């Protein structure tokens, strides 16, 4: 079962990401069903599936299902996709492809999904810790830094423009998530590397800052973010030992 799953998944990744140039993607968006690359793309998937499964006849029907469904899903995507929601359509497209692969594998090798693990204390603890270190910490940091952020917004629009796309929020979430897992796997060196990298990228902001409040805001925010990431990880490990 696992072999077939990996074979189909490998073919999908190579066909959809390695052997599909941006030129093909744009051509499909432009000409839609008339685009020759739409059919080249499906043909490449067919060839990859046949090669990776070593042309085993017992899998021919499953391969046909994967290729035809892939073509249909791509049809739907290029006709329904809205530029504003392109990211949503991309992930929905990939999810549908993966669900078809899972269904084909199940048809050949029926398997049972063990969902009981989702109710175990270790899993629930992990979900709680990840939510705490990402979104909960983001809200706590925003509240703690209100004093500086309000003053800076009153004096300059630079920070408002900088955060207009919420990039800072997501950078902080990813930063704390990396720190959390670095601590969990006992890779403290990674935290040092992350701090050094952020210091380099933030050097320009600190050097060009006209107001000491912006410097304070950046430094305190960084230290609090790193501290919360480490704290959540340590609490997670402590509770995990008790379970």
SERO-4910 file (N, C-alpha, C, O; in steps of 0.05 Angstrom, whole numbers):
BEGIN
 pado doro    nc1    nc2    nc3   cac1   cac2   cac3    cc1    cc2    cc3    oc1    oc2    oc3
  Unk    A     17    -24      0      0      0      0     17     25      0     13     43    -16
  Unk    A     37     26     18     54     49     20     70     53     -5     75     76    -13
  Unk    A     79     32    -18     94     34    -43     78     47    -65     88     66    -78
  Unk    A     53     38    -68     36     50    -89     30     79    -82     30     96   -100
  Unk    A     25     85    -57     20    113    -50     44    131    -56     40    153    -67
  Unk    A     68    122    -50     91    138    -55     96    141    -85    106    161    -95
  Unk    A     90    120   -100     94    121   -129     75    141   -142     84    158   -158
  Unk    A     50    141   -134     30    160   -145     37    188   -136     34    207   -152
  Unk    A     45    191   -111     51    217   -101     76    229   -115     77    253   -121
  Unk    A     96    212   -119    120    221   -133    114    230   -161    124    251   -170
  Unk    A     98    215   -175     91    222   -202     76    249   -203     80    266   -220
  Unk    A     59    253   -183     44    278   -181     62    302   -177     60    322   -190
  Unk    A     81    299   -158     99    321   -151    117    328   -175    122    352   -180
  Unk    A    127    308   -188    144    313   -212    128    326   -234    137    346   -246
  Unk    A    104    316   -239     88    326   -261     77    354   -256     76    370   -275
  Unk    A     69    359   -232     56    385   -226     76    407   -219     70    430   -223
  Unk    A     99    400   -208    118    421   -199    144    421   -214    155    443   -219
  Unk    A    155    398   -220    181    398   -233    179    402   -264    194    417   -276
  Unk    A    160    388   -276    158    388   -305    134    405   -315    123    399   -336
  Unk    A    127    426   -301    106    444   -310    117    473   -308    114    485   -287
  Unk    A    129    483   -329    140    510   -329    118    531   -326     94    526   -332
  Unk    A    125    554   -316    106    576   -313     93    584   -340     70    593   -341
  Unk    A    108    580   -361     98    586   -388     73    570   -394     54    580   -405
  Unk    A     74    545   -386     51    527   -390     27    536   -373      4    537   -383
  Unk    A     32    544   -349     10    552   -331     -3    577   -342    -28    578   -343
  Unk    A     12    597   -351      1    621   -361    -14    616   -387    -35    628   -393
  Unk    A     -3    598   -404    -16    591   -429    -43    578   -424    -63    583   -439
  Unk    A    -45    561   -404    -70    548   -397    -90    568   -387   -114    566   -393
  Unk    A    -81    587   -371    -99    607   -361   -110    625   -383   -133    634   -383
  Unk    A    -93    629   -403   -101    647   -426   -120    633   -445   -141    644   -452
  Unk    A   -112    609   -454   -128    596   -475   -147    575   -464   -164    564   -479
  Unk    A   -144    568   -439   -162    549   -425   -162    522   -439   -141    510   -443
  Unk    A   -186    513   -447   -188    486   -459   -174    483   -485   -168    461   -494
  Unk    A   -168    506   -499   -154    505   -524   -124    504   -521   -110    501   -541
  Unk    A   -114    506   -497    -86    506   -493    -74    477   -497    -84    458   -485
  Unk    A    -54    476   -514    -42    450   -519    -27    439   -494    -24    415   -490
  Unk    A    -18    458   -477     -3    450   -454    -20    436   -433    -10    422   -416
  Unk    A    -45    440   -434    -64    427   -416    -62    397   -421    -63    381   -402
  Unk    A    -61    389   -446    -60    361   -453    -32    350   -452    -28    326   -446
  Unk    A    -12    367   -457     16    358   -453     20    351   -423     33    332   -416
  Unk    A      9    368   -406     11    364   -377     -1    337   -369     11    322   -353
  Unk    A    -25    331   -379    -38    305   -373    -22    282   -384    -19    261   -371
  Unk    A    -10    286   -408      6    264   -420     31    259   -404     39    236   -401
  Unk    A     43    280   -393     67    276   -376     60    261   -351     75    244   -343
  Unk    A     37    267   -339     28    252   -316     24    223   -322     32    205   -307
  Unk    A     12    217   -345      7    190   -354     34    175   -357     37    153   -347
  Unk    A     53    188   -371     79    175   -375     94    170   -349    106    149   -345
  Unk    A     93    190   -331    106    187   -305     94    164   -289    109    149   -277
  Unk    A     68    163   -289     54    142   -273     61    114   -284     66     95   -269
  Unk    A     62    112   -310     69     86   -323     98     78   -316    104     55   -310
  Unk    A    116     98   -318    144     92   -313    149     85   -284    163     66   -278
  Unk    A    138    101   -266    143     97   -237    130     71   -227    141     59   -208
  Unk    A    108     64   -238     95     39   -230    105     15   -246     95     -7   -243
  Unk    A    125     20   -263    138     -1   -279    118    -15   -298    120    -39   -302
  Unk    A     99      0   -308     79    -10   -327     64    -35   -317     57    -52   -333
  Unk    A     59    -36   -291     44    -59   -280     15    -58   -289      2    -38   -284
  Unk    A      6    -79   -302    -21    -79   -313    -43    -76   -292    -64    -66   -298
  Unk    A    -38    -86   -268    -59    -85   -248    -66    -56   -239    -87    -51   -227
  Unk    A    -47    -38   -245    -51    -10   -237    -61      8   -260    -65     32   -256
  Unk    A    -66     -4   -284    -73     13   -307    -99     28   -303   -101     51   -310
  Unk    A   -119     15   -291   -145     28   -286   -141     51   -267   -152     73   -271
  Unk    A   -126     46   -246   -122     67   -226   -107     91   -238   -112    114   -232
  Unk    A    -87     85   -256    -72    106   -269    -91    122   -287    -89    147   -288
  Unk    A   -108    108   -301   -128    122   -318   -146    141   -302   -151    163   -310
  Unk    A   -154    131   -279   -171    148   -261   -156    173   -252   -167    195   -252
  Unk    A   -131    169   -245   -115    192   -235   -111    213   -257   -114    237   -252
  Unk    A   -104    204   -281    -99    222   -303   -124    236   -312   -124    261   -316
  Unk    A   -146    222   -316   -171    234   -325   -181    254   -304   -190    276   -311
  Unk    A   -180    246   -278   -189    264   -257   -171    289   -256   -181    311   -250
  Unk    A   -146    285   -260   -127    307   -260   -135    327   -282   -134    352   -277
  Unk    A   -141    317   -305   -149    334   -327   -175    349   -321   -177    373   -327
  Unk    A   -194    335   -309   -220    348   -302   -216    369   -281   -227    391   -283
  Unk    A   -200    363   -261   -195    383   -239   -181    408   -250   -188    430   -243
  Unk    A   -162    403   -269   -149    426   -281   -168    443   -298   -166    467   -299
  Unk    A   -186    429   -312   -207    443   -328   -223    461   -309   -226    485   -315
  Unk    A   -232    450   -287   -249    465   -269   -233    489   -257   -244    511   -254
  Unk    A   -208    484   -251   -192    506   -239   -188    529   -258   -191    552   -250
  Unk    A   -181    524   -283   -175    546   -301   -201    561   -309   -199    585   -316
  Unk    A   -224    549   -306   -249    563   -313   -262    577   -289   -276    596   -292
  Unk    A   -257    566   -265   -269    577   -241   -251    596   -226   -260    613   -210
  Unk    A   -225    594   -230   -206    610   -214   -209    640   -217   -211    650   -240
  Unk    A   -209    654   -195   -210    683   -194   -182    692   -185   -171    682   -165
  Unk    A   -170    712   -199   -143    721   -191   -141    729   -162   -120    725   -149
  Unk    A   -162    740   -151   -162    749   -123   -158    725   -104   -147    728    -82
  Unk    A   -169    702   -112   -168    678    -94   -150    657   -106   -155    633   -102
  Unk    A   -129    664   -120   -112    645   -134    -99    625   -114    -96    602   -121
  Unk    A    -92    635    -90    -79    618    -70    -99    596    -61    -91    573    -58
  Unk    A   -124    604    -57   -144    585    -48   -148    564    -69   -151    540    -62
  Unk    A   -150    572    -94   -154    553   -116   -130    535   -119   -134    511   -126
  Unk    A   -107    545   -115    -83    528   -117    -84    505    -96    -80    482   -103
  Unk    A    -89    512    -71    -89    492    -50   -113    473    -54   -111    449    -48
  Unk    A   -136    484    -63   -159    467    -67   -153    447    -90   -160    423    -88
  Unk    A   -140    456   -111   -132    440   -133   -114    417   -124   -118    394   -131
  Unk    A    -94    424   -108    -75    403    -98    -89    383    -80    -84    359    -81
  Unk    A   -107    393    -63   -121    376    -45   -138    356    -60   -139    332    -53
  Unk    A   -152    364    -81   -168    346    -97   -151    325   -110   -159    301   -111
  Unk    A   -128    332   -121   -110    313   -133   -101    292   -113   -101    268   -119
  Unk    A    -95    301    -89    -85    283    -68   -108    264    -58   -103    241    -52
  Unk    A   -132    275    -57   -155    258    -49   -160    236    -70   -167    214    -63
  Unk    A   -157    243    -95   -160    222   -116   -139    201   -113   -145    177   -116
  Unk    A   -114    209   -109    -92    190   -105    -98    172    -81    -95    147    -82
  Unk    A   -108    184    -59   -114    168    -35   -137    148    -41   -136    126    -31
  Unk    A   -157    156    -57   -179    139    -64   -170    116    -82   -179     93    -78
  Unk    A   -152    121   -100   -142    100   -118   -125     80   -102   -128     56   -106
  Unk    A   -109     90    -84    -93     72    -67   -112     55    -50   -107     31    -46
  Unk    A   -133     67    -39   -152     52    -23   -166     30    -39   -172      9    -29
  Unk    A   -172     36    -64   -185     16    -81   -168     -9    -85   -179    -31    -87
  Unk    A   -142     -5    -86   -124    -28    -89   -116    -41    -63   -114    -65    -60
  Unk    A   -112    -24    -43   -104    -34    -16   -121    -20      5   -112      0     16
  Unk    A   -144    -31     11   -162    -18     31   -147    -15     58   -134    -33     67
  Unk    A   -150      8     70   -137     14     95   -157     29    113   -177     40    104
  Unk    A   -151     28    139   -168     41    158   -153     66    170   -130     65    176
  Unk    A   -168     87    172   -157    111    184   -162    111    214   -185    109    223
  Unk    A   -141    111    229   -143    111    258   -145    140    268   -125    153    272
  Unk    A   -170    148    273   -175    176    282   -175    178    312   -178    200    323
  Unk    A   -171    156    326   -170    156    355   -147    173    366   -148    184    387
  Unk    A   -125    174    350   -101    189    359   -108    218    362    -96    232    378
  Unk    A   -128    228    347   -135    256    349   -147    263    376   -149    287    383
  Unk    A   -155    243    391   -167    248    418   -147    242    441   -155    244    464
  Unk    A   -122    235    434   -103    229    455    -91    254    467    -88    274    453
  Unk    A    -84    253    492    -72    277    505    -47    289    491    -46    313    489
  Unk    A    -28    272    482     -5    284    468    -12    300    443     -1    322    439
  Unk    A    -32    290    427    -40    305    403    -54    331    411    -48    352    400
  Unk    A    -72    329    430    -87    353    439    -67    374    451    -71    398    447
  Unk    A    -47    364    465    -27    382    477    -11    396    455     -6    420    457
  Unk    A     -4    381    434     11    393    412     -5    415    398      5    436    392
  Unk    A    -31    409    393    -48    429    379    -51    454    397    -50    476    387
  Unk    A    -55    450    423    -57    472    441    -32    489    442    -33    513    441
  Unk    A     -9    475    442     17    490    443     22    506    417     31    528    418
  Unk    A     15    493    394     20    507    369      1    532    366     10    553    357
  Unk    A    -24    529    374    -42    552    373    -32    574    392    -35    598    386
  Unk    A    -22    566    416    -13    585    435     11    601    425     13    625    429
  Unk    A     30    586    412     55    599    403     51    616    378     68    632    371
  Unk    A     29    611    364     24    626    339      4    649    344     12    672    347
  Unk    A    -22    643    343    -42    663    343    -47    676    371    -50    700    373
  Unk    A    -46    659    392    -50    670    419    -27    689    426    -32    711    436
  Unk    A     -3    681    420     20    698    426     20    724    410     28    744    420
  Unk    A     10    722    386      8    746    369    -10    767    382     -4    791    381
  Unk    A    -32    758    393    -51    777    406    -38    788    432    -41    812    437
  Unk    A    -25    771    447    -12    779    472      9    800    465     12    820    479
  Unk    A     25    795    445     46    814    437     35    840    429     46    861    436
  Unk    A     13    840    414      1    865    405     -9    882    428     -6    906    428
  Unk    A    -20    868    448    -29    882    472     -5    894    488     -6    917    497
  Unk    A     16    877    491     39    886    507     54    910    493     65    927    507
  Unk    A     53    910    467     67    931    452     50    955    444     58    972    428
  Unk    A     26    956    455      7    977    448     19   1005    453     16   1023    437
  Unk    A     33   1008    475     44   1034    483     62   1045    461     61   1068    454
  Unk    A     80   1028    450     99   1036    430     85   1040    403     90   1059    388
  Unk    A     68   1020    395     55   1021    369     37   1046    365     37   1058    344
  Unk    A     23   1053    386      5   1077    385     22   1102    381     15   1119    365
  Unk    A     43   1105    396     60   1128    394     73   1131    366     75   1152    355
  Unk    A     82   1108    356     95   1108    330     75   1115    308     82   1130    290
  Unk    A     51   1104    309     31   1110    289     23   1139    290     16   1151    269
  Unk    A     24   1152    312     17   1180    314     39   1198    302     33   1220    292
  Unk    A     64   1188    302     86   1204    293     95   1198    265    106   1216    252
  Unk    A     89   1174    256     98   1167    228     79   1147    217     67   1131    231
  Unk    A     76   1147    190     60   1128    176     76   1104    166     65   1086    153
  Unk    A    102   1105    172    120   1084    162    112   1056    171    111   1037    156
  Unk    A    106   1054    197     99   1028    208     73   1019    198     69    995    193
  Unk    A     54   1037    194     28   1029    183     30   1018    155     18    998    148
  Unk    A     47   1032    139     51   1023    111     65    996    111     59    978     95
  Unk    A     84    993    129    100    969    131     83    945    138     87    922    128
  Unk    A     62    949    155     46    927    165     19    925    151      1    910    159
  Unk    A     16    940    129    -10    940    116    -18    914    104    -42    908    101
  Unk    A      1    897     97     -5    870     86     -2    848    107     -2    825    100
  Unk    A      0    856    132      2    837    155     26    818    153     27    797    165
  Unk    A     46    827    138     70    810    135     84    807    162     93    785    168
  Unk    A     85    828    178     98    826    204     85    806    222     99    792    236
  Unk    A     59    804    220     44    785    237     52    757    230     57    740    248
  Unk    A     53    751    204     59    723    195     88    717    199     95    694    204
  Unk    A    105    737    196    134    732    202    137    724    231    153    706    238
  Unk    A    123    738    249    125    732    278    114    705    284    126    690    300
  Unk    A     92    697    271     81    670    275    101    649    267    105    629    282
  Unk    A    112    652    243    132    632    234    157    631    251    168    610    257
  Unk    A    165    655    260    188    657    277    184    641    303    202    626    311
  Unk    A    162    645    316    156    631    342    152    602    337    159    585    354
  Unk    A    141    595    314    137    566    308    163    552    304    167    530    314
  Unk    A    182    565    290    209    554    287    222    550    314    234    529    320
  Unk    A    220    571    331    233    570    357    221    547    374    235    532    387
  Unk    A    194    545    373    181    523    388    192    496    380    199    480    398
  Unk    A    193    490    354    203    464    346    233    461    350    242    438    354
  Unk    A    248    482    348    276    481    354    281    472    383    298    455    389
  Unk    A    265    483    402    268    475    430    258    447    434    271    431    449
  Unk    A    236    439    421    225    412    424    245    391    416    247    370    429
  Unk    A    259    396    394    278    376    384    306    381    395    326    368    387
  Unk    A    308    400    415    333    406    428    354    416    409    378    408    411
  Unk    A    346    433    391    365    445    372    367    475    378    357    492    362
  Unk    A    379    481    400    381    509    409    398    526    391    395    550    389
  Unk    A    416    513    376    433    528    357    416    542    336    423    563    326
  Unk    A    393    529    329    376    540    309    364    567    318    360    585    301
  Unk    A    359    570    344    349    595    354    370    617    352    363    640    344
  Unk    A    395    611    357    416    630    354    419    639    325    423    662    319
  Unk    A    417    620    306    418    626    278    395    644    270    398    663    255
  Unk    A    371    638    280    347    653    273    350    682    284    342    701    270
  Unk    A    359    684    308    363    711    320    383    727    304    380    751    299
  Unk    A    406    714    296    426    728    281    415    737    254    421    759    245
  Unk    A    400    719    241    389    726    214    370    749    216    370    767    199
  Unk    A    353    749    237    333    770    240    348    796    246    339    818    237
  Unk    A    369    795    262    384    819    268    396    832    243    396    856    241
  Unk    A    405    815    225    417    826    200    396    840    184    400    862    173
  Unk    A    372    827    181    351    838    164    339    863    177    330    881    163
  Unk    A    339    864    204    328    887    218    348    910    222    340    931    231
  Unk    A    373    905    215    394    925    220    387    951    205    391    973    216
  Unk    A    377    949    181    370    973    166    348    989    179    350   1014    180
  Unk    A    327    975    190    306    989    204    317   1004    229    309   1027    234
  Unk    A    335    991    243    346   1003    267    364   1026    261    365   1046    275
  Unk    A    380   1023    240    399   1043    232    386   1069    221    394   1091    227
  Unk    A    364   1064    206    350   1087    193    328   1099    210    316   1119    203
  Unk    A    323   1087    234    301   1097    250    307   1125    260    328   1130    271
  Unk    A    287   1143    256    291   1171    264    282   1174    293    289   1194    306
  Unk    A    266   1156    303    255   1158    330    264   1134    346    263   1111    337
  Unk    A    272   1139    370    281   1118    388    259   1099    394    264   1075    401
  Unk    A    234   1108    392    211   1090    398    209   1067    378    202   1045    386
  Unk    A    216   1072    353    215   1051    333    236   1029    340    231   1006    337
  Unk    A    260   1039    348    281   1020    356    272   1003    380    276    979    380
  Unk    A    260   1016    399    251   1002    423    229    982    415    229    959    425
  Unk    A    211    990    398    189    973    389    199    947    376    190    925    382
  Unk    A    219    950    358    230    927    344    245    909    363    242    884    362
  Unk    A    262    920    380    277    904    399    260    890    419    264    866    424
  Unk    A    242    904    432    225    892    452    207    871    439    203    850    451
  Unk    A    196    877    416    179    858    402    194    832    395    183    810    399
  Unk    A    219    835    386    235    811    380    241    794    405    238    770    405
  Unk    A    249    808    426    255    793    451    230    779    463    232    757    472
  Unk    A    208    793    462    183    781    472    174    758    455    165    737    465
  Unk    A    177    761    429    169    739    411    186    714    415    176    692    417
  Unk    A    213    718    417    230    696    422    225    683    450    224    659    453
  Unk    A    220    700    469    214    690    496    189    674    497    188    653    511
  Unk    A    168    683    483    143    668    484    146    641    469    135    621    477
  Unk    A    161    641    448    166    616    433    180    596    451    173    572    452
  Unk    A    201    604    465    216    587    483    198    578    507    199    555    514
  Unk    A    183    597    518    166    590    541    145    569    534    140    550    548
  Unk    A    132    573    511    111    553    502    123    526    498    111    506    505
  Unk    A    147    525    486    161    500    482    168    486    508    164    462    511
  Unk    A    178    501    527    186    490    553    161    479    568    163    458    580
  Unk    A    140    494    567    115    485    580    104    460    567     95    442    580
  Unk    A    106    459    540     97    435    526    113    411    534    102    390    540
  Unk    A    140    414    535    157    391    543    152    383    572    152    359    578
  Unk    A    147    402    589    142    396    617    116    380    621    115    361    636
  Unk    A     95    389    607     69    375    609     71    348    596     59    329    605
  Unk    A     86    346    574     88    321    560    101    299    577     94    276    575
  Unk    A    119    307    594    132    288    613    112    277    633    114    254    642
  Unk    A     93    294    640     73    285    660     53    265    648     44    247    661
  Unk    A     47    268    622     27    251    609     36    222    607     21    205    597
***
